[in-house]
């Protein structure tokens, strides 16, 4: 029996070595399977997050497009309003020229008017008043 055990020690050592390698490989496979399932869960989580981000991007793009269209619409309304304002507004340069002309005309008309003398006769005062009335009626 000792001979059998001595001869079989080598076989037992080989079997034990192979068995330990086999057990080590089984443990390694179980660990890798666990890693694979964890990675699959992470992948699913990341795919969900990616989908959420895609939806957020689509929402932001839609919001930007809506803002741009509103801005464009506002610009059109502002331009239309500006055109209306221009059509109603007065020409300031023309008004300034008319004011200068009216001032010059008024100055020329009334510059030479002098009050009648206190000693003037009634007829002289009447002629002076008629002259003022005529000047007021004149158009230039």
C-alpha positions in Angstrom: 0.0 0.0 0.0 2.9 2.4 0.6 4.1 1.7 -2.8 0.7 2.5 -4.1 0.5 5.7 -2.2 4.1 6.7 -3.2 3.3 5.9 -6.8 0.0 7.7 -6.5 1.5 10.7 -4.7 2.6 12.0 -8.1 -0.8 11.3 -9.5 -2.5 12.8 -6.5 -0.3 15.9 -6.8 -1.1 16.2 -10.5 -4.8 15.7 -9.8 -4.7 18.2 -6.9 -2.8 20.7 -9.1 -5.3 20.3 -11.9 -8.2 20.5 -9.5 -6.9 23.7 -8.0 -6.4 25.2 -11.5 -9.9 24.1 -12.4 -11.4 25.6 -9.3 -9.4 28.8 -9.9 -10.8 29.0 -13.4 -14.3 28.4 -12.2 -13.9 31.3 -9.7 -12.4 33.5 -12.5 -15.3 32.7 -14.8 -17.8 33.5 -12.0 -16.1 36.8 -11.4 -16.1 37.6 -15.1 -19.8 36.7 -15.4 -20.4 39.1 -12.5 -18.4 41.8 -14.2 -20.4 41.2 -17.4 -23.7 41.5 -15.7 -22.5 44.7 -14.0 -21.4 46.1 -17.3 -24.7 45.2 -18.9 -26.5 47.1 -16.1 -24.2 50.1 -16.5 -24.7 50.0 -20.3 -28.5 50.0 -19.8 -28.2 52.9 -17.4 -25.9 54.8 -19.8 -28.3 54.2 -22.7 -31.2 55.6 -20.7 -29.1 58.7 -19.8 -28.1 59.1 -23.4 -31.7 59.0 -24.5 -32.6 61.6 -21.8 -29.8 63.8 -23.0 -31.0 63.4 -26.6 -34.5 64.4 -25.6 -33.1 67.5 -23.7 -31.1 68.5 -26.8 -34.2 68.1 -29.0 -36.2 70.2 -26.6 -33.5 72.9 -26.5 -33.3 72.9 -30.3 -37.0 73.3 -30.5 -36.9 76.1 -28.0 -34.2 77.9 -29.9 -36.1 77.5 -33.2 -39.2 78.9 -31.5 -37.3 81.8 -30.1 -35.8 82.5 -33.5 -39.2 82.4 -35.2 -40.6 84.8 -32.5 -37.7 87.1 -33.0 -38.1 87.1 -36.7 -41.8 87.8 -36.3 -41.0 90.6 -33.9 -38.5 92.1 -36.3 -41.1 92.1 -39.1 -43.6 93.8 -36.8 -41.0 96.4 -35.7 -40.0 97.1 -39.4 -43.7 97.6 -40.3 -44.2 99.9 -37.3 -41.1 101.9 -38.3 -42.4 102.3 -41.8 -45.7 103.6 -40.4 -43.9 106.0 -38.1 -41.8 107.3 -41.1 -45.0 107.8 -43.1 -46.6 109.8 -40.3 -43.6 111.7 -39.1 -42.9 115.3 -40.1 -39.9 116.4 -42.2 -38.0 118.4 -39.6 -35.7 120.1 -42.1 -38.6 121.4 -44.1 -40.3 122.6 -40.9 -37.1 124.4 -39.8 -36.9 126.2 -43.2 -40.6 127.2 -43.0 -40.1 128.5 -39.4 -37.0 130.6 -40.5 -39.0 132.0 -43.5 -42.0 132.8 -41.3 -39.7 134.6 -38.7 -38.1 136.6 -41.5 -41.4 137.5 -43.0 -42.9 138.5 -39.6 -39.8 140.6 -38.8 -40.0 142.3 -42.2 -43.7 143.1 -41.8 -43.6 144.4 -38.3 -40.2 145.8 -37.9 -41.2 149.2 -39.3 -44.3 149.5 -37.3 -44.1 152.3 -34.8 -46.8 153.4 -32.5 -48.5 156.7 -33.5 -47.3 159.9 -32.0 -49.3 161.1 -29.1 -49.9 164.3 -30.9 -51.0 162.6 -34.2 -54.4 163.4 -35.5 -57.2 160.9 -35.7 -56.8 160.6 -39.5 -53.1 159.7 -39.1 -53.9 157.1 -36.5 -56.6 155.6 -38.7 -54.2 155.5 -41.7 -51.6 153.7 -39.5 -54.2 151.2 -38.3 -55.3 150.5 -41.9 -51.7 150.0 -43.0 -51.2 147.4 -40.2 -54.4 145.6 -41.3 -53.2 145.5 -44.9 -49.8 144.2 -43.9 -51.5 141.5 -41.8 -53.6 140.5 -44.8 -50.7 140.2 -47.2 -49.3 136.7 -47.9 -45.7 136.1 -48.9 
